[in-house]
Protein backbone atom coordinates (compact mmCIF):
# COMPACT_ATOMS: atom_id res chain seq x y z
CA UNK A 1 0.00 0.00 0.00
CA UNK A 2 1.42 3.36 -1.03
CA UNK A 3 2.05 5.58 2.02
CA UNK A 4 -0.76 8.13 2.26
CA UNK A 5 1.19 11.34 2.77
CA UNK A 6 3.77 10.37 0.14
CA UNK A 7 0.93 10.00 -2.38
CA UNK A 8 -0.17 13.61 -1.72
CA UNK A 9 3.25 15.13 -2.51
CA UNK A 10 4.68 16.58 -5.71
CA UNK A 11 7.80 15.08 -7.34
CA UNK A 12 10.31 17.34 -5.58
CA UNK A 13 8.71 16.65 -2.20
CA UNK A 14 8.67 12.91 -2.94
CA UNK A 15 12.40 13.07 -3.74
CA UNK A 16 13.03 14.75 -0.37
CA UNK A 17 10.81 12.13 1.31
CA UNK A 18 12.84 9.29 -0.29
CA UNK A 19 16.15 10.87 0.70
CA UNK A 20 15.00 11.34 4.29
CA UNK A 21 13.61 7.82 4.52
CA UNK A 22 16.81 6.27 3.15
CA UNK A 23 18.97 8.31 5.51
CA UNK A 24 16.82 7.63 8.57
CA UNK A 25 16.44 3.91 7.87
CA UNK A 26 20.25 3.61 7.68
CA UNK A 27 20.56 5.77 10.82
CA UNK A 28 23.02 8.03 9.00
CA UNK A 29 24.42 10.93 11.02
CA UNK A 30 23.77 13.25 8.06
CA UNK A 31 22.55 13.04 4.44
CA UNK A 32 21.62 15.28 1.52
CA UNK A 33 18.05 16.22 0.58
CA UNK A 34 16.64 18.59 -2.08
CA UNK A 35 16.74 22.23 -1.01
CA UNK A 36 13.28 23.32 0.17
CA UNK A 37 11.96 25.88 2.63
CA UNK A 38 12.42 24.99 6.30
CA UNK A 39 8.67 24.65 6.89
CA UNK A 40 8.30 22.36 3.87
CA UNK A 41 11.18 20.14 5.01
CA UNK A 42 9.64 20.01 8.48
CA UNK A 43 6.26 18.93 7.08
CA UNK A 44 7.85 16.19 4.94
CA UNK A 45 9.87 14.90 7.91
CA UNK A 46 6.74 14.85 10.09
CA UNK A 47 4.54 13.22 7.43
CA UNK A 48 7.18 10.61 6.65
CA UNK A 49 7.09 9.51 10.29
CA UNK A 50 3.29 9.35 10.16
CA UNK A 51 3.50 7.10 7.09
CA UNK A 52 6.30 5.01 8.63
CA UNK A 53 5.78 4.52 12.38
CA UNK A 54 8.67 2.05 12.33
CA UNK A 55 10.98 5.10 12.19
CA UNK A 56 10.33 5.67 15.88
CA UNK A 57 13.84 6.74 16.77
CA UNK A 58 14.08 10.04 14.83
CA UNK A 59 12.73 12.96 16.82
CA UNK A 60 13.84 16.02 14.85
CA UNK A 61 16.54 17.49 12.61
CA UNK A 62 18.80 20.44 11.85
CA UNK A 63 20.16 21.30 8.41
CA UNK A 64 22.98 23.19 6.75
CA UNK A 65 22.80 24.79 3.33
CA UNK A 66 25.08 26.65 0.96
CA UNK A 67 23.81 29.61 -1.11
CA UNK A 68 24.42 28.14 -4.58
CA UNK A 69 23.65 24.49 -3.77
CA UNK A 70 20.41 22.78 -4.79
CA UNK A 71 20.58 20.39 -1.82
CA UNK A 72 20.86 20.81 1.94
CA UNK A 73 22.70 18.70 4.49
CA UNK A 74 20.21 17.17 6.92
CA UNK A 75 21.39 16.28 10.43
CA UNK A 76 18.77 14.12 12.20
CA UNK A 77 18.26 13.89 15.95
CA UNK A 78 17.95 10.33 17.23
CA UNK A 79 16.37 9.26 20.51
CA UNK A 80 19.03 6.57 21.03
CA UNK A 81 22.50 5.65 19.82
CA UNK A 82 22.72 3.27 16.85
CA UNK A 83 23.23 0.04 18.79
CA UNK A 84 20.26 0.78 21.04
CA UNK A 85 18.08 1.64 18.04
CA UNK A 86 18.80 -1.80 16.56
CA UNK A 87 17.86 -3.46 19.85
CA UNK A 88 14.59 -1.54 19.98
CA UNK A 89 13.87 -2.31 16.31
CA UNK A 90 14.22 -6.02 16.96
CA UNK A 91 11.98 -5.78 20.02
CA UNK A 92 9.31 -3.76 18.13
CA UNK A 93 9.28 -6.17 15.18
CA UNK A 94 8.89 -9.12 17.53
CA UNK A 95 6.13 -7.39 19.52
CA UNK A 96 4.18 -6.41 16.39
CA UNK A 97 4.48 -9.91 14.95
CA UNK A 98 3.31 -11.51 18.20
CA UNK A 99 0.37 -9.11 18.56
CA UNK A 100 -0.75 -9.49 14.94
CA UNK A 101 -0.60 -13.30 14.88
CA UNK A 102 -3.96 -14.07 16.61
CA UNK A 103 -5.85 -11.68 14.29
CA UNK A 104 -4.38 -12.62 10.90
CA UNK A 105 -7.39 -14.66 9.76
CA UNK A 106 -10.10 -12.37 11.14
CA UNK A 107 -12.36 -10.24 8.87
CA UNK A 108 -11.31 -6.58 8.46
CA UNK A 109 -13.79 -5.13 10.99
CA UNK A 110 -12.77 -7.67 13.64
CA UNK A 111 -9.08 -6.98 13.00
CA UNK A 112 -9.78 -3.30 13.64
CA UNK A 113 -11.70 -4.19 16.80
CA UNK A 114 -8.81 -6.35 17.98
CA UNK A 115 -6.35 -3.47 17.52
CA UNK A 116 -8.66 -0.98 19.24
CA UNK A 117 -9.21 -3.29 22.21
CA UNK A 118 -5.48 -3.88 22.59
CA UNK A 119 -4.92 -0.12 22.90
CA UNK A 120 -7.79 0.35 25.35
CA UNK A 121 -6.91 -2.63 27.55
CA UNK A 122 -3.09 -2.53 27.47
CA UNK A 123 -1.98 1.09 27.02
CA UNK A 124 -2.18 3.87 29.60
CA UNK A 125 -2.26 7.55 28.61
CA UNK A 126 1.07 9.15 29.56
CA UNK A 127 0.26 12.40 31.36
CA UNK A 128 3.98 13.21 31.54
CA UNK A 129 4.18 13.07 27.73
CA UNK A 130 7.67 11.53 27.62
CA UNK A 131 9.48 11.54 24.27
CA UNK A 132 9.03 7.80 23.61
CA UNK A 133 5.27 8.10 24.28
CA UNK A 134 4.97 9.93 20.93
CA UNK A 135 6.28 6.83 19.13
CA UNK A 136 5.31 3.15 18.90
CA UNK A 137 7.99 2.30 21.45
CA UNK A 138 5.80 3.87 24.16
CA UNK A 139 2.61 1.79 23.72
CA UNK A 140 4.38 -1.36 22.49
CA UNK A 141 7.41 -1.28 24.79
CA UNK A 142 6.32 0.61 27.90
CA UNK A 143 2.52 0.29 27.83
CA UNK A 144 2.11 4.08 27.79
CA UNK A 145 1.49 6.64 25.06
CA UNK A 146 0.00 9.95 24.03
CA UNK A 147 -2.29 10.40 21.04
CA UNK A 148 0.54 10.47 18.49
CA UNK A 149 2.18 7.29 19.81
CA UNK A 150 -1.20 5.55 20.05
CA UNK A 151 -2.18 6.53 16.49
CA UNK A 152 1.22 5.35 15.21
CA UNK A 153 0.76 2.03 17.03
CA UNK A 154 -2.70 1.56 15.48
CA UNK A 155 -1.14 2.28 12.07
CA UNK A 156 1.73 -0.16 12.65
CA UNK A 157 -0.71 -2.93 13.65
CA UNK A 158 -2.99 -2.15 10.69
CA UNK A 159 0.05 -2.37 8.40
CA UNK A 160 0.93 -5.74 9.94
CA UNK A 161 -2.64 -6.99 9.38
CA UNK A 162 -3.12 -5.57 5.86
CA UNK A 163 -5.67 -2.84 6.72
CA UNK A 164 -5.41 0.52 4.95
CA UNK A 165 -4.80 3.16 7.60
CA UNK A 166 -3.44 6.69 7.90
CA UNK A 167 -2.85 9.12 10.76
CA UNK A 168 -4.83 12.36 10.81
CA UNK A 169 -3.66 15.44 12.72
CA UNK A 170 -5.60 18.43 14.05
CA UNK A 171 -4.20 21.69 15.38
CA UNK A 172 -4.39 22.99 18.94
CA UNK A 173 -7.10 25.53 19.72
CA UNK A 174 -6.24 27.85 22.64
CA UNK A 175 -9.71 29.47 22.48
CA UNK A 176 -11.18 26.10 23.44
CA UNK A 177 -8.32 25.45 25.90
CA UNK A 178 -6.96 22.68 23.65
CA UNK A 179 -3.22 23.01 24.25
CA UNK A 180 -1.89 20.31 21.94
CA UNK A 181 -2.27 18.92 18.46
CA UNK A 182 -4.28 15.72 18.34
CA UNK A 183 -3.70 12.54 16.32
CA UNK A 184 -6.07 9.72 15.40
CA UNK A 185 -6.57 7.27 12.53
CA UNK A 186 -8.67 7.04 9.41
CA UNK A 187 -9.21 3.42 8.38
CA UNK A 188 -10.66 1.88 5.24
CA UNK A 189 -13.03 -1.01 5.96
CA UNK A 190 -15.12 -2.58 3.20
CA UNK A 191 -13.86 0.07 0.78
CA UNK A 192 -15.17 2.98 2.91
CA UNK A 193 -13.31 5.41 5.19
CA UNK A 194 -14.00 5.86 8.91
CA UNK A 195 -12.52 7.82 11.80
CA UNK A 196 -11.06 5.75 14.63
CA UNK A 197 -9.84 7.58 17.76
CA UNK A 198 -8.44 4.94 20.09
CA UNK A 199 -6.98 7.64 22.37
CA UNK A 200 -10.38 9.18 23.13
CA UNK A 201 -11.89 5.73 23.78
CA UNK A 202 -8.88 4.88 25.94
CA UNK A 203 -9.41 7.94 28.16
CA UNK A 204 -13.15 7.25 28.52
CA UNK A 205 -12.99 3.56 29.31
CA UNK A 206 -11.17 1.32 31.73
CA UNK A 207 -9.37 -1.98 31.35
CA UNK A 208 -12.50 -3.89 32.37
CA UNK A 209 -14.98 -1.69 30.45
CA UNK A 210 -13.81 -0.67 26.97
CA UNK A 211 -15.60 2.19 25.23
CA UNK A 212 -16.31 2.50 21.50
CA UNK A 213 -17.62 6.06 21.22
CA UNK A 214 -15.07 6.89 18.48
CA UNK A 215 -15.02 3.59 16.58
CA UNK A 216 -15.77 4.09 12.85
CA UNK A 217 -17.46 7.48 12.85
CA UNK A 218 -18.38 9.64 9.88
CA UNK A 219 -17.21 13.26 9.55
CA UNK A 220 -20.49 14.77 10.76
CA UNK A 221 -20.35 12.98 14.12
CA UNK A 222 -16.61 12.90 14.59
CA UNK A 223 -16.00 16.63 14.21
CA UNK A 224 -18.54 17.48 16.90
CA UNK A 225 -15.63 17.34 19.33
CA UNK A 226 -12.53 17.28 17.10
CA UNK A 227 -10.74 20.20 15.44
CA UNK A 228 -10.33 20.25 11.61
CA UNK A 229 -7.39 18.37 10.10
CA UNK A 230 -4.14 20.20 9.33
CA UNK A 231 -3.30 18.07 6.29
CA UNK A 232 -5.81 16.88 3.73
CA UNK A 233 -7.43 13.56 4.66
CA UNK A 234 -10.00 11.26 3.02
CA UNK A 235 -13.65 12.19 3.59
CA UNK A 236 -15.55 9.83 5.86
CA UNK A 237 -19.17 9.88 4.71
CA UNK A 238 -20.45 6.55 6.03
CA UNK A 239 -21.53 5.94 9.62
CA UNK A 240 -23.23 2.56 9.43
CA UNK A 241 -20.19 0.55 10.51
CA UNK A 242 -19.74 2.19 13.92
CA UNK A 243 -19.43 -0.16 16.88
CA UNK A 244 -22.73 0.73 18.54
CA UNK A 245 -24.73 0.42 15.32
CA UNK A 246 -23.02 -2.86 14.38
CA UNK A 247 -23.64 -4.29 17.86
CA UNK A 248 -27.26 -3.03 17.91
CA UNK A 249 -26.54 -0.66 20.77
CA UNK A 250 -27.71 2.46 18.94
CA UNK A 251 -31.28 3.19 20.03
CA UNK A 252 -34.02 5.39 18.60
CA UNK A 253 -36.81 4.46 21.04
CA UNK A 254 -37.13 4.86 24.81
CA UNK A 255 -38.63 1.39 25.17
CA UNK A 256 -35.47 -0.15 23.66
CA UNK A 257 -33.32 1.69 26.20
CA UNK A 258 -35.54 0.44 29.04
CA UNK A 259 -35.47 -3.14 27.75
CA UNK A 260 -31.66 -3.20 27.53
CA UNK A 261 -31.36 -1.54 30.96
CA UNK A 262 -33.43 -4.33 32.51
CA UNK A 263 -31.20 -6.92 30.81
CA UNK A 264 -28.06 -5.14 32.09
CA UNK A 265 -29.37 -5.19 35.67
CA UNK A 266 -30.24 -8.87 35.41
CA UNK A 267 -26.82 -9.78 34.00
CA UNK A 268 -24.97 -7.35 36.33
CA UNK A 269 -23.35 -5.62 33.37
CA UNK A 270 -22.61 -2.06 32.30
CA UNK A 271 -24.95 -0.74 29.60
CA UNK A 272 -23.27 1.58 27.10
CA UNK A 273 -25.35 2.81 24.20
CA UNK A 274 -25.65 5.50 21.52
CA UNK A 275 -28.82 7.59 21.29
CA UNK A 276 -29.96 7.98 17.68
CA UNK A 277 -33.55 9.09 18.23
CA UNK A 278 -33.00 12.71 17.25
CA UNK A 279 -30.63 15.26 18.78
CA UNK A 280 -29.57 14.63 22.36
CA UNK A 281 -31.00 17.87 23.67
CA UNK A 282 -31.03 18.81 27.33
CA UNK A 283 -34.68 17.78 27.50
CA UNK A 284 -34.05 14.41 25.83
CA UNK A 285 -31.07 13.73 28.10
CA UNK A 286 -33.21 14.51 31.17
CA UNK A 287 -35.84 12.09 29.88
CA UNK A 288 -33.24 9.34 29.39
CA UNK A 289 -31.73 9.92 32.84
CA UNK A 290 -35.17 9.74 34.48
CA UNK A 291 -35.91 6.51 32.61
CA UNK A 292 -32.63 4.91 33.72
CA UNK A 293 -33.09 6.07 37.32
CA UNK A 294 -36.63 4.71 37.42
CA UNK A 295 -35.65 1.39 35.81
CA UNK A 296 -32.85 0.93 38.36
CA UNK A 297 -35.09 1.88 41.29
CA UNK A 298 -37.71 -0.68 40.19
CA UNK A 299 -35.02 -3.36 40.50
CA UNK A 300 -33.57 -2.05 43.76
CA UNK A 301 -30.54 -0.42 42.09
CA UNK A 302 -29.10 3.05 41.68
CA UNK A 303 -28.15 4.24 38.19
CA UNK A 304 -24.83 6.02 37.74
CA UNK A 305 -24.68 7.48 34.24
CA UNK A 306 -21.59 8.73 32.39
CA UNK A 307 -22.56 10.99 29.49
CA UNK A 308 -20.47 11.74 26.40
CA UNK A 309 -22.77 14.48 25.17
CA UNK A 310 -21.08 15.37 21.84
CA UNK A 311 -21.30 11.74 20.70
CA UNK A 312 -24.70 11.06 22.36
CA UNK A 313 -23.31 8.04 24.24
CA UNK A 314 -24.44 7.04 27.74
CA UNK A 315 -22.70 4.45 29.89
CA UNK A 316 -24.73 3.18 32.85
CA UNK A 317 -23.71 1.21 35.93
CA UNK A 318 -26.46 -0.11 38.19
CA UNK A 319 -25.18 -0.06 41.77
CA UNK A 320 -26.37 -1.37 45.13
CA UNK A 321 -25.63 1.91 46.91
CA UNK A 322 -26.31 5.53 45.98
CA UNK A 323 -23.17 6.86 44.24
CA UNK A 324 -21.57 10.16 45.17
CA UNK A 325 -22.30 11.39 41.63
CA UNK A 326 -25.32 9.99 39.82
CA UNK A 327 -24.50 11.78 36.55
CA UNK A 328 -20.94 12.33 35.27
CA UNK A 329 -20.43 14.55 32.23
CA UNK A 330 -17.40 13.22 30.34
CA UNK A 331 -14.72 14.89 28.25
CA UNK A 332 -12.98 12.36 26.02
CA UNK A 333 -10.18 14.79 25.27
CA UNK A 334 -9.49 15.68 28.90
CA UNK A 335 -5.84 14.57 28.71
CA UNK A 336 -5.27 16.77 25.66
CA UNK A 337 -6.47 19.95 27.37
Secondary structure, DSSP 4 states (H G I P E B T S, - for coil): ---HHHHTS-HHHHHHHHHHHHHHHTT-S-EEEE---HHHHHHHHHHHHHH-TT-TTEEEEEEEE-TT-SEEEEEEEESS-HHHHHHHHHHHHHHHHHHHHTTTTS-HHHHHHHHHHHHHHH-EE-TT--GGGGSHHIIIIISEE-HHHHHHHHHHHHHHHT--EEEEEE--BGGGTB-S-EEEEEEEETTEEEEE-HHHHHHHSBTTB---TTEEE-HHHHTTSSPPBSS--------TTSHHHHTT-EESSHHHHHHHHHHHHHHT--EEEEE-SS---HHHHHHHHHHHHHHHHHTT-EEEEEEETTTTEEEEEEESS--S-SEEE--TTGGG-
